[in-house]
């Protein structure tokens, strides 16, 4: 490998963020590593707008630059426009957490002299400090994937603990909302997943879960999701008028993260909000179907993963082409028991 990044003394570093909330949460130890190794540098994060709340209050990032891929930075003309903007900012170094060819090309077009990242997606010639992926890293959690990049770039890594700093106004919003919910345990439910339906436990079962736990303990529920999840959330809220609160499209990401942080337990599919729950240390039950809990499970010692040992999983597919047993074989009683166990500890 070429020289260590620690041999440089960059004044301005551009970090290219990943594009998904869960991936961004899993990069937070690596972003902290960058800050610890370059404490005097100005660190800017290039990210798509919906990612901003993950890092908006982070002490490890000084600025966030929006990559408006659906707006002014759409297509090749938009990428060229962004590269010209970045060029005027005179970055000394770019560290690419995103794996795409486009990330390396953008850094090259922006004239950033030191460009570091994994050698993948045919981008090796665009990187000044390219790192091959260690075979053993592919068998570990994604947190280690990003931290291994930092190590192989010559940086000193601290702990691997996830880091998520919540904005004060979002914390205040969550505390006010919690007071309005009333007495009893508050449990969050996240029935969606951006990857696809193969990740999703049936909405009716989430509704039955909520009804069971309310009957047992008087628990109240917050059901998270975007406006696109409204139909699913309506199914769940139909199981308990008054104690199941649907939040489809009613919160920002920052507000949702703060609400998850004040839950007594959180039940979720493999999703971005699952990683938020892990980062804010909320006890959680993660329901896994088509995806791999070893690589992308909740990075937390306060989490229980519910999954079935089937020959067909993890298939990593967005849609099940078979009988969807990986999810349908997970019973309401099984998940109820897992949540009950968390509430009792």
N, C-alpha and C positions, 0 to 999 in steps of 0.2 A: 504494500500500500504506500501511497505518497505520504508526505510529511503530515504530522499531527496538526490538527487545527489549533492546538494550544501554542504552536510556534508563532501564530499570528496575534496581532493586537488590534482587532477590528473595533472601529468606533461605531459602526452601524451594521446590524445584522438583520437580514430578512429571513424569517422562518415561514416556509410554505406549509400551511395547515392541511390536514386531511379534510374531506368534504362531508363527513357524516358525524353526527353528535357523539355517538358511541366511540368511534375511532378517535375523535378529538379528545374525549375524556381519557382514553388509554394513552394518548401522547403526553398527558400533563406531567408525568415524571421526567420525560425527555426534555420538555420545555423548561422545567425547573433545573435540570442538569445544565442546559445552555446558559441560563442565568447565573448559576453558581460558578461556572467556568469563565464567564465574561461579565463580571459584576458591574463594570464601568461602561459597558457598551449599551447603546440604544437599540432595543430589540423591538422590531415591528413584525406583526403577524399578518400574513396575507391569507384571507379566509373569505369564504362565501358568506353573505350577510346573515343567514340563519344560524351561523356558528358563533356570532359575536358574543353572545351572553356567556358562553363557556369560559371566555378569557377576559371579558370586559372589566372585571374587578381583580384580575390576577396581578400580583406584584411582580410576576416574572415576565410580563409583557408591557412595553411602554406605549405602543400604538397598535391599532388594528386598521389594516387597509382592506377595504372591501373589493372582492373580485366579483363584479356584477356580470356573471356569465349569461344571465337572462336579460340583461339590460345593455348598458353602454359598452360592456366588454364581450358582447356576443360575437362568436365566430372569429375568423382570422383578423378582420379589421379591428375588432374590439380587443383582441389579444395584443395586437401591435400598438394600439392606443395605450393599453395598460403598460406595456413594456417601455414606452416612451416616458410615461409618468414615473415609473420606477427608476428609470435612468436619471431623472432629474433629482432623485433623492440620494444618489451617490452611496449606495450600499457597498461595504467592503467584502461582505460574505453572505452567502445564501445557504441555509440548511433546509433541505427538502424532506419533510416528513411525508408528504404525498408521494406516491410511487410513480405517478404518470409521466410519460414522455413530455407532455405539455409543460409540466412544472420546470423541468430542466431547460427546455427551449425558452421559456419565458425569462428565466434567470440569465441565460446566455444573451438573449436579445436586449436585456436591460443593462448589459455591460458589467455585470457583477463579477469581479475577478476570481473570487473563490466560491466554487459551487460544489456542495457536498450532498451526497445522498446514496441510496442503494443503487447498485448497478442492475437495473431491470427495465423492462419496457423499452429496450433498444436505445437507451439514453447514455450509455457509457461515454461516448465521445463528447458529450455535452458537459460532463462533470470533470472538474479538476481533482476532486477527491471522491472517487467512486468506491463503494464498499460492496463486496460480494456477500450474499446472504449465507450465513453459516447454516449448514444442514440441520444442526440440532435446534436452532432457533425456530424452525418451522414446526417443531413438535411442542413448543411452549406457548404460553399465553402471549397475546399481542403486546402487552406492556413490555415484555422482555425483548420483543422484536425491535421496538423503537429504542430502548435503552442499549441494546447491542449495537445499534448504529452509532450511538454516541460513544460507546467504548471503542469501537473500531475506528472512529475518527480521532481517537487519542484523548477524549475528554474524560474527566474523572466523574464517575456517577455516584450519587448519594443513594438514598433510599428509593424503593420502587413504589411507595405509597401514592395512590391517586391524590390529586390536588384539585379542589374546586372552591374558589372564593366567591361567596354570594354577595351581590350588591345590597347595600343597606336598605334601599327602597323596596327591594324584593322580599327581604326578610320581614320588613314591617307589613307588607301586603299579606304574607303568609300568616303572621301572628294574628292579624286582624281577622282573616278568614277562619282561622282555627277557633277563635273565640265564638264566632257565629255558628259553628257546627254543633256545639253543645257538648255535654259530658259523655264520657265513654272513650274507648280506644278509637283512634282514627287510622283507617287503613287505606292506602292508595292502591288503585288498580290501573294497570296500563295494558289494554287489550290489543293495541295495534303494533305494527312493526313495518318500517319503511321497506325492508327487503322484499317482503311478499307474504301471501297468506299461509305458506308452509310453516311460518314461524308462529302462527296464531292459534292459541287454544280457543275453542268455540265461545262466542259471546254468552250463550245461554248458560254455560258452565260457570263463567265469571258471575253471572247473576245469581245462580244457585249458591255459589260460594258465599257471596255477600249476604244472602238471606240466611244461610246457616250460621254464619258468624255473628250476625246481628241478633239472631234468636238466642245464641249462647251467651254473648257478652255485651249486647247493646252497642256493638261497634257501629261507627259511621264510616261512610266511604266517599272518597274522591276518585272519580274516573277520569283519567287524563287522555288527551288526544288532540289532534288537529281537527279542523272543520271537516276534513275528509273522513274522519272516524265517527261522524255524528250518528250514522245509522247503527253502527255497532254499539255505541255508547247508549243510544236510546233503548236498545234491547236490554242492556244491563240495568239501566235505571228503572225499567218497567218492573223489576223484581222488588223494588222497595221505595215507594214514594215517601219522601221525607228523610230517609237516612242514606240514600245513595245520590250523590251530587255529581251530575255530569258536567265536565268542564271542556267539552269539545270546542276548540277555537276560542275559548274565553280567557286564556292566559298567554302571556309571552313565555318564551323559553325560560327566562330568568325567574319569572313568577312560579312556573311549574317546578323548577329546580328547588326553589325555596319551600314550596308546599310539600314536596317529597321529603325534604329535610326534617319537617316537623311531624311526619307520619310515624305512628307506632310500629307499623309494618307496611311493606310494599309488595304487591304481587304483580308480576310482569312477565311478558314474553321476552325473548332475546331481542333487545332493542336499545336505542340510544338512551332512553330514560332508565333502563335497567342499570346502565353504567353510571348514570347520575346518582341513582340510589346507592350504588356501591361507594361512589366518591364522597357522598355526604354521610356515609356510615349508617344509613337507615337499615334495620333488619329487613331482609327481603327474601322472597321465594321467587326463583326464576324458573319458568317452564320452558323446556327445550325440546324442539322437534327435529327439524331438518339440519340444524346447525351444530357446531362443535363447541361444547362447553369448555374443553381444554384450552382452545385458542381464544374464544371470545366470551367466556362465562364471566359472571360478576367477580371482579378482583377484590374480594372482601372476605373477612373471616366471620362476617355476620350474615352470610347468605346460605340458602339451601337451594340446590339445583334439583328439580324434579324432571326426570327423563326416563325413557324406556330403553332397555338394552335390546335393540333390534338389529338384525343383519343389514337392513337397508339404511341405517342411519349411522353417522351423519351423511346425508346425501348432498347437502349444501344447495339444494334446489329451491327456487322461489315458489313453485307450485308442485303439489304432490301428484304424481302420475299413477299412483296406486290406490291404496285404501286408507291413507292418512292415519295409519295405526299409531305412529309416533306421538300424535296428539290425542287421538280418540281413546287410546288405551290409558290415558292419564285421567283418573276419576276425580270427581268433585271431593269425595271423602279423603282422597290422598292429599290433595292440596289444602283442604281444610285442616287436616292434621298437621301439616307442615307449618301453616300460619299459626295455629294454636300453640305449637311448640315454641315459636318465636315470641309470642305474646306472654308466655309463661316464664321465659328466662329473664 
